[in-house]
Amino acid sequence: MSDEEVQRVQEALDEIDRIADPEARVRARSQIMAAQVKRNKVWSAERRELIIQLWDEGNGLSYRQIADRLGCKLSTVQDVFRGYSGSGSHRPPAKEK
């Protein structure tokens, strides 16, 4: 997907925000959010697989370089290798030393 295609998707979402009727706007947002929940699982799994692949290829990429290359946060890459998924509230507690 090109940057222009990403921009078109963002503009389409901005159009939802401009729906004048509050009920119609909320209904449209609800439909989009429901569909996105399903996509997020697929998208996260694909990102996780690619993070691992980039690391395993052994090209000397650091976690930070992988994050920059994929346009995600460093903590996202770190979380993959820590075995974390979901929000921070679902992470295991820190081990006491």
C-alpha atoms as one frame of an Amber mdcrd trajectory, in Angstrom:
protein
   0.000   0.000   0.000   1.429   3.340  -0.943   1.445   6.438   1.218  -1.287
   7.834  -1.039  -3.522   4.850  -0.361  -2.994   5.221   3.371  -3.881   8.907
   3.047  -7.126   8.022   1.219  -8.135   5.661   4.021  -7.402   8.358   6.601
  -9.436  10.889   4.613 -12.344   8.454   4.442 -12.239   8.091   8.219 -12.140
  11.875   8.558 -15.352  11.992   6.498 -17.026   9.827   9.133 -16.124  12.471
  11.722 -17.850  15.096   9.589 -21.221  13.328   9.486 -23.580  15.982  10.840
 -26.211  13.701  12.372 -24.808  12.404  15.691 -26.749   9.150  15.523 -25.592
   8.404  11.976 -22.009   9.354  12.905 -21.976   7.038  15.925 -23.583   4.215
  13.932 -20.897   4.546  11.224 -18.126   4.649  13.819 -19.540   1.571  15.559
 -19.533  -0.387  12.310 -15.946   0.599  11.604 -14.766  -0.199  15.134 -16.430
  -3.632  15.062 -14.763  -4.502  11.765 -11.422  -3.190  13.009 -11.398  -5.492
  16.038 -11.209  -8.452  13.655  -8.579  -6.784  11.488  -6.395  -5.906  14.470
  -5.881  -9.568  15.329  -4.838 -10.424  11.786  -2.696  -7.310  11.402  -0.948
  -7.835  14.751  -0.153 -11.445  13.908   1.322 -10.426  10.554   3.403  -7.685
  12.179   4.642 -10.135  14.823   5.674 -12.665  12.172   7.528 -10.017  10.176
   9.329  -8.694  13.279  10.560 -12.207  14.035  11.498 -12.786  10.394  13.527
  -9.571  10.214  15.325 -10.519  13.429  15.944 -14.124  12.324  17.377 -13.102
   8.974  20.423 -12.058  10.943  21.083  -8.856   9.031  22.219  -7.267  12.254
  19.058  -5.227  12.664  18.478  -3.911  16.152  15.033  -3.749  17.725  15.060
  -0.001  17.091  15.937  -0.486  13.405  13.125  -3.014  12.998  10.683  -0.586
  14.646  11.818   2.249  12.365  11.593   0.026   9.293   8.034  -1.066  10.124
   6.852   2.287  11.446   5.959   0.986  14.894   7.155   1.726  18.409  10.317
   0.221  19.824   8.227  -1.139  22.700   6.071  -3.036  20.190   9.129  -4.871
  18.880  10.359  -5.506  22.418   6.947  -6.860  23.406   7.094  -9.463  20.631
  10.299 -10.896  22.050   9.006 -10.683  25.617   5.948 -12.658  24.600   3.531
  -9.863  25.419   0.336  -9.310  23.502  -2.588  -7.025  24.001  -2.574  -3.960
  26.169  -0.248  -3.246  29.040  -2.964  -4.308  31.453  -2.595  -7.892  30.219
   1.135  -8.117  30.776   2.551 -10.329  33.492   3.712  -8.484  36.615   7.409
  -7.658  36.904   9.394 -10.287  38.737  10.869  -9.263  42.041  14.644  -9.378
  42.316
